[in-house]
Amino acid sequence: MSPYYTVLLLAFVILLAVLLIRYINNTVDGEFRSLARSVSDPDYRAEQLAAVDARLAALLPLAPDVPPLVKPGPLRGVLAPMLLALGVVLLWGAGSAVHDRDKWLYGGVAVLALAIAIMLVTLRKRRRARTARLLLYRADLRRLDDNRAGAAEDLRELLKLTPWDDSAWAELSDDLAADGQLEDALAAIDQAAAVDPRYDEYRQLQASLAIRAGKLDRARQAIREWTELDGVADDDPRLAIYTAALQLAEGEREAAAATIRTVLLDRDAAAWEYLDSDSALSGIRALLPGKG
């Protein structure tokens, strides 16, 4: 096999990869459009749920995934193309060094075998990725029907495929909390924080859920870990708000009032948004003169 055929083979593999990426992107865009229509059209939503159920029945269950050789991150998506390019360079270099036509033949066959192996792995990953997207889509549809338990079930299945997806753990926590399962919700957000320990919002959610579940020692630990994160300012109003909520839950009303006065909540729109949306902070307003 001449070097020209090797180049053509490599170009063909790259073209297939590009087409696959475009197909996946178009599929995701279509799901977003369908979800937007499902918000206002219950009949269409029911049709979508039935269609997703049928597609998932053909895909599930999947065998447990093997532990990834590369930790999730930017490198994971380009590892296969990098290996293919490296194999081509090495084999081409070996053939050029000996000037032997047979070496080009062996090299071309090796590149073809490598390309086929990568494509097989890609197809397997694509099936898993497709299943994960469908599970996430069905969770969104069920959430629109106020079926939080069903959405949580889908996210649990999804996390069997992508246990490193911290956003999925956070969504699962939200669904479990909305369904009244506060301890399970706290365990789920703990998993999200374990995947991404530097994201401060997960510490905030840990504190909130622990206060709501009555696990005050756990809430104190979450707030302490929150204050130790890089990039979190000591005067962050959220810290004062949740510290005051913890003190209030512990029966220390005067300490909570003193803590909450350290931030100007009446001038901080974001802080008031937390008070309105988080039931763990339901008693904070009563601590502020004229705001109860």
C-alpha positions as CSV (number, residue, x, y, z in Angstrom):
1,M,0.0,0.0,0.0
2,S,1.5,3.3,-1.1
3,P,1.6,6.4,1.2
4,Y,-1.1,8.0,-1.0
5,Y,-3.5,5.2,-0.1
6,T,-2.6,5.5,3.5
7,V,-3.4,9.3,3.4
8,L,-6.7,8.5,1.7
9,L,-7.6,6.0,4.4
10,L,-6.8,8.5,7.1
11,A,-8.9,11.1,5.3
12,F,-11.8,8.7,5.1
13,V,-11.7,7.9,8.8
14,I,-11.6,11.6,9.6
15,L,-14.6,12.2,7.3
16,L,-16.6,9.5,9.1
17,A,-15.7,11.0,12.5
18,V,-16.9,14.5,11.3
19,L,-20.2,13.1,9.9
20,L,-20.8,11.2,13.2
21,I,-20.2,14.4,15.2
22,R,-22.6,16.4,13.0
23,Y,-25.2,13.7,13.3
24,I,-24.9,13.7,17.1
25,N,-25.1,17.5,17.2
26,N,-28.2,17.6,15.0
27,T,-29.9,14.9,17.2
28,V,-29.2,16.9,20.3
29,D,-30.6,20.1,18.7
30,G,-33.7,18.2,17.7
31,E,-34.2,17.0,21.2
32,F,-34.0,20.5,22.5
33,R,-36.6,21.7,20.0
34,S,-38.9,18.8,20.9
35,L,-38.5,19.6,24.6
36,A,-39.4,23.2,24.0
37,R,-42.6,22.2,22.2
38,S,-43.4,19.6,25.0
39,V,-43.6,22.4,27.6
40,S,-46.8,23.8,26.1
41,D,-48.2,20.8,24.3
42,P,-49.2,17.9,26.7
43,D,-50.4,15.7,23.8
44,Y,-47.1,16.0,22.1
45,R,-45.3,15.4,25.3
46,A,-47.2,12.1,25.7
47,E,-46.2,11.1,22.2
48,Q,-42.6,11.9,22.9
49,L,-42.6,9.9,26.1
50,A,-44.1,6.9,24.3
51,A,-41.4,7.2,21.6
52,V,-38.6,7.5,24.1
53,D,-39.9,4.5,26.1
54,A,-39.8,2.4,22.9
55,R,-36.3,3.5,22.0
56,L,-34.9,2.9,25.4
57,A,-36.5,-0.5,25.6
58,A,-34.4,-1.5,22.6
59,L,-31.2,-0.1,24.2
60,L,-31.5,-1.1,27.9
61,P,-30.0,-2.7,29.8
62,L,-26.4,-1.9,28.9
63,A,-23.5,-3.8,30.4
64,P,-21.6,-1.8,33.1
65,D,-18.9,0.3,31.6
66,V,-15.3,-0.4,32.2
67,P,-13.4,2.2,34.2
68,P,-12.1,4.9,31.8
69,L,-8.4,4.8,31.0
70,V,-8.4,8.6,30.9
71,K,-10.2,10.7,33.5
72,P,-13.1,12.6,32.0
73,G,-11.9,15.9,30.6
74,P,-10.8,17.5,27.3
75,L,-8.3,14.7,26.6
76,R,-11.0,12.0,26.6
77,G,-12.7,13.2,23.4
78,V,-9.5,13.5,21.4
79,L,-7.7,10.3,22.6
80,A,-8.8,8.1,19.7
81,P,-7.8,10.6,16.9
82,M,-4.5,11.1,18.7
83,L,-3.8,7.4,18.8
84,L,-4.7,7.1,15.1
85,A,-2.5,10.0,14.1
86,L,0.4,8.6,16.1
87,G,0.0,5.2,14.6
88,V,0.1,6.6,11.1
89,V,3.2,8.7,11.8
90,L,5.1,5.8,13.3
91,L,4.2,3.3,10.6
92,W,4.8,5.8,7.8
93,G,8.1,6.7,9.3
94,A,9.1,3.1,9.6
95,G,8.3,2.5,5.9
96,S,10.2,5.6,4.8
97,A,13.2,4.5,6.8
98,V,13.7,1.1,5.1
99,H,12.4,2.1,1.6
100,D,10.6,-1.2,1.4
101,R,7.3,-1.4,-0.5
102,D,6.2,-4.3,1.7
103,K,6.6,-2.2,4.7
104,W,4.0,0.2,3.3
105,L,1.7,-2.7,2.8
106,Y,2.1,-3.9,6.4
107,G,1.9,-0.4,7.6
108,G,-1.4,0.3,5.7
109,V,-2.9,-2.9,7.0
110,A,-2.0,-2.0,10.6
111,V,-3.4,1.5,10.1
112,L,-6.6,0.0,8.7
113,A,-6.9,-2.4,11.7
114,L,-6.3,0.5,14.1
115,A,-9.0,2.6,12.4
116,I,-11.5,-0.3,12.5
117,A,-10.8,-0.8,16.2
118,I,-11.3,2.9,16.9
119,M,-14.5,2.9,14.9
120,L,-15.8,-0.1,16.8
121,V,-15.1,1.5,20.2
122,T,-16.7,4.7,18.9
123,L,-19.9,2.9,17.9
124,R,-20.0,1.3,21.3
125,K,-19.5,4.7,23.0
126,R,-22.1,6.2,20.7
127,R,-24.7,3.6,21.8
128,R,-24.0,4.4,25.4
129,A,-24.1,8.2,24.7
130,R,-27.4,7.8,22.8
131,T,-28.9,5.9,25.7
132,A,-27.7,8.6,28.2
133,R,-29.2,11.4,26.1
134,L,-32.5,9.5,25.9
135,L,-32.6,9.0,29.6
136,L,-31.9,12.6,30.2
137,Y,-34.5,13.6,27.7
138,R,-37.1,11.3,29.3
139,A,-36.2,12.8,32.8
140,D,-36.9,16.3,31.4
141,L,-40.3,15.1,30.0
142,R,-41.3,13.4,33.2
143,R,-40.3,16.5,35.1
144,L,-42.7,18.5,33.0
145,D,-45.5,16.1,34.1
146,D,-44.4,16.8,37.7
147,N,-43.2,13.1,37.9
148,R,-40.1,13.8,40.0
149,A,-39.8,10.1,41.1
150,G,-39.8,9.0,37.4
151,A,-37.2,11.7,36.6
152,A,-35.0,10.5,39.5
153,E,-35.3,6.9,38.2
154,D,-34.1,8.0,34.8
155,L,-31.2,9.9,36.3
156,R,-30.1,6.9,38.3
157,E,-30.0,4.8,35.1
158,L,-28.1,7.6,33.4
159,L,-25.5,7.7,36.2
160,K,-24.8,4.0,35.8
161,L,-23.4,5.0,32.4
162,T,-21.8,8.3,33.3
163,P,-21.0,8.3,37.1
164,W,-18.6,11.2,36.5
165,D,-21.4,13.5,35.4
166,D,-21.7,15.9,38.4
167,S,-24.5,17.9,36.8
168,A,-26.6,14.7,36.6
169,W,-25.9,14.0,40.2
170,A,-27.1,17.6,41.0
171,E,-30.3,17.1,38.9
172,L,-30.9,13.9,40.7
173,S,-30.5,15.7,44.1
174,D,-33.0,18.3,43.0
175,D,-35.6,15.7,41.9
176,L,-35.2,13.7,45.1
177,A,-35.5,16.9,47.2
178,A,-38.7,17.9,45.3
179,D,-40.1,14.4,46.0
180,G,-39.4,14.8,49.8
181,Q,-36.4,12.4,49.9
182,L,-34.0,14.9,51.6
183,E,-31.4,12.4,52.9
184,D,-31.1,10.7,49.4
185,A,-30.9,14.2,47.9
186,L,-28.1,15.1,50.2
187,A,-26.3,11.9,49.3
188,A,-26.7,12.7,45.6
189,I,-25.3,16.2,46.0
190,D,-22.4,14.8,48.0
191,Q,-21.6,12.7,44.9
192,A,-21.7,15.8,42.7
193,A,-19.3,17.6,45.1
194,A,-17.0,14.5,45.1
195,V,-16.8,14.7,41.3
196,D,-16.2,18.5,41.3
197,P,-15.1,19.5,44.8
198,R,-14.2,23.1,43.6
199,Y,-17.7,24.1,42.6
200,D,-19.1,26.3,45.4
201,E,-22.8,25.9,44.6
202,Y,-22.6,22.2,45.5
203,R,-21.5,23.2,49.0
204,Q,-24.4,25.6,49.2
205,L,-26.8,22.9,48.2
206,Q,-25.2,20.5,50.8
207,A,-25.8,23.1,53.5
208,S,-29.3,23.8,52.4
209,L,-30.3,20.1,52.3
210,A,-28.6,19.3,55.5
211,I,-30.5,22.1,57.3
212,R,-33.8,20.9,55.8
213,A,-33.1,17.3,56.8
214,G,-32.2,18.3,60.3
215,K,-28.6,17.2,60.0
216,L,-27.1,20.2,61.6
217,D,-23.5,18.8,62.1
218,R,-23.5,17.9,58.4
219,A,-24.6,21.5,57.5
220,R,-21.9,23.0,59.7
221,Q,-19.3,20.8,57.9
222,A,-20.6,21.9,54.5
223,I,-20.4,25.5,55.4
224,R,-16.8,25.1,56.7
225,E,-15.8,23.3,53.5
226,W,-17.5,26.1,51.5
227,T,-15.5,28.8,53.2
228,E,-12.3,26.9,52.5
229,L,-12.8,26.8,48.7
230,D,-10.5,28.9,46.6
231,G,-12.3,31.9,45.1
232,V,-15.0,32.2,47.8
233,A,-14.8,35.6,49.5
234,D,-15.1,35.9,53.2
235,D,-17.8,38.5,52.7
236,D,-19.9,36.4,50.3
237,P,-23.5,37.1,51.5
238,R,-24.5,33.5,50.9
239,L,-22.2,32.3,53.6
240,A,-23.8,34.7,56.1
241,I,-27.3,33.7,55.0
242,Y,-26.7,29.9,55.4
243,T,-24.7,30.4,58.6
244,A,-27.6,32.3,60.1
245,A,-30.1,29.6,58.9
246,L,-28.0,27.0,60.7
247,Q,-27.8,29.1,63.9
248,L,-31.6,29.6,63.7
249,A,-32.1,25.8,63.3
250,E,-30.0,25.3,66.4
251,G,-32.2,27.7,68.3
252,E,-29.6,30.6,68.5
253,R,-31.9,33.3,67.2
254,E,-29.9,36.3,68.5
255,A,-26.7,34.9,67.0
256,A,-28.5,34.3,63.7
257,A,-29.8,37.9,63.8
258,A,-26.2,39.2,64.4
259,T,-24.9,37.1,61.6
260,I,-27.5,38.2,59.1
261,R,-26.8,41.9,59.9
262,T,-23.2,41.5,58.5
263,V,-24.6,41.6,55.0
264,L,-26.8,44.2,53.4
265,L,-29.6,41.9,52.3
266,D,-31.9,44.9,51.5
267,R,-29.4,46.0,48.8
268,D,-28.5,42.5,47.5
269,A,-31.0,41.3,45.0
270,A,-29.3,37.9,44.6
271,A,-29.4,37.3,48.4
272,W,-33.1,38.0,48.4
273,E,-33.5,35.5,45.5
274,Y,-32.1,32.8,47.7
275,L,-34.5,33.7,50.6
276,D,-37.4,33.3,48.2
277,S,-36.4,30.1,46.6
278,D,-34.8,28.0,49.4
279,S,-37.1,26.7,52.1
280,A,-34.0,26.2,54.4
281,L,-33.9,30.0,54.6
282,S,-37.6,30.4,55.4
283,G,-37.0,31.9,58.9
284,I,-34.4,34.5,57.8
285,R,-36.8,37.3,56.8
286,A,-38.2,37.5,60.2
287,L,-34.7,38.4,61.5
288,L,-34.6,41.6,59.5
289,P,-36.4,44.7,60.7
290,G,-39.2,45.7,58.3
291,K,-38.6,42.6,56.1
292,G,-40.6,40.0,58.0
